[in-house]
Amino acid sequence: METFITNNFEETRGVAQNFIRQFLTKAKKSKKAAVIALEGDLGSGKTTFTQGLAKGLGIEENITSPTFVLMKRYDIGVADESLRQGANSRSLFHIDCYRIEKAWQLQELGFEEIINNPENIVVIEWPERISEILPKDAIKIKFEFVDEQRRKIVFN
């Protein structure tokens, strides 16, 4: 377990960029998508972290929370050639389950197909709402308020 305290959103994004670089460097060929589950209260840094992940993956689009559309897909364009070799991923899916009442609602959006594609990285906010269909090997990251500016990020 690794813990970080960040003092602002830039540091939270930086932790995410470092995480995804390390992840891609160590990435092994898998038969399924890499699933990253972000747990924490509203405003605790989950979307900010996802913005840092996206930047680390070479995504230049503005990343916003998919709360009302539930899911957004972005093309990955890892700029750093040394990381590109570890990136067998071509799409980042950002899923927000805050408005999901039953896991089957996410399955209707093609969730099973998305997580079974090894070329995907899937970031899920509010994963506890779909715990029965969340892959057991999902990387779990917990976000907590320390105070108005600072956040605690715990990698399990």
N, C-alpha and C positions, 0 to 999 in steps of 0.2 A: 504494500500500500504506500502510495506517494501522495504527499500533501503540499499544496502551494497556497500562499496568501498573496492575493493581488491587490494593488492599491488603486487601480483605475481600469477602465475598459481596455486601454492599450496593452496593459500587462496581461489581462485575461486573454486577449487575442494572441499575444506573444506566447503564452503557455500553450495555447492550441496549436500555433504554428510549429513550435518545437515538438509537441507530441506527434503531429502528423508526419513530420520529417523523420522522427525516430521510428514511427510505425511503418512508413514506407521503406525505410532502410532495412528493417527486420522482416518485412512482409514475406510470407511464404505463399507459394501457390496453394490456393484453397479451392474447394469445390463450392463454396458459398460466399456471399457478400460479407464484408466486414461490417459489423453492426456496433454502433457506439450509442449507448443509452445514457442520456443526460437527465439526472434527477435533481429537483430543487424547486423552491417556491418561485412564484411569479417575480420577475425582476432580479433573479439571483445570478444571472450571467450566462444562461444556456445559449441564447441566440448570439450573444457577443462571442462566446467560445466557438460557435459554429461559423461565425464570420472569420475568425482566425484560421479555422480548419480550411475553409474555402480558399482563403488567401494562400495558405501553404500548399494547396493543390493547384494553384495557378488560375483559380477562378476569379475573374475580374468583375463579374456582375455584382450588383448590390444585393446582399443577403438580408432578407427580412423574415420575420417569423411567419410561418405558413398557418397560423392559428385558424384563419377562416377558410382557407382552401385545403387545409390538412397536409398537403404534400407539394413540394417543389423539386424539380429535377434540374441539375446543372451539369454541363459538360466539363470534365476535368481536363486541365491543360498544364500539367506539371512542367514548370519552366526549367528547373534545375535538372540537367541531364543525368547527374548521378542519382537523383531520386526517381527519375522517370523509369529506370530499369526495375525498381521495386514496385512501381505502380502498374499493376495489372488492371487497375480500375479505370473506367472511362466515364462513369457517372456518379455524382453525389446526389443522393436523395435526402432531403431535409423534411422530416415528418414531425408534426406537432399533434400529439394525441389529447391535448387538453379538452377538446370538444367531443372526443370519442366517448360514447357511453358503453359500447360493447365491442369486443375485439373483432367480431365479424364485419363491422363497418369498415375497418381497415383492409380486411381481406377482399372486400368488394372493389378496392382500388388497385388490386394486383399485388398486394404485399408479398404473398408467397413467391410469386415470380421474381419480384425485385430482390428478395433476400436469398434466393437460390441462384442468382447470377453472380459468379465470382468477380465480374468486372465492375461491381458496384460497391460503393461505400455508402452506408445508410446511417444517418444521424437521427435519433428519435428523442424528442422532448416529451416528457410525461410518460415514460415507458411503463410505469406501474399500472397504467390504465389498460395495457395490453399484455400484462405479465404472462397470461396463459399461452400466447403465441410468440413471445419474445424468445429469440434463440438463446439457449443456455450459455453459449460461448460469447455472448455480447460483452463488449468492454463497458463497464459501468463507471460513470463519473458522477460524483455528487457535488452539488453547488450549495453553499450556505452563505447567508449574510453574516459579516463580521460587524460592520457598521455601514453608514450611508455610502461610503466609497469602497471599502474593502470587501473582498469575497474570499471564501475558503473553497478550494477545489481539491477534492479527494478522489484519486484514481484507485479503484479496487482491482 
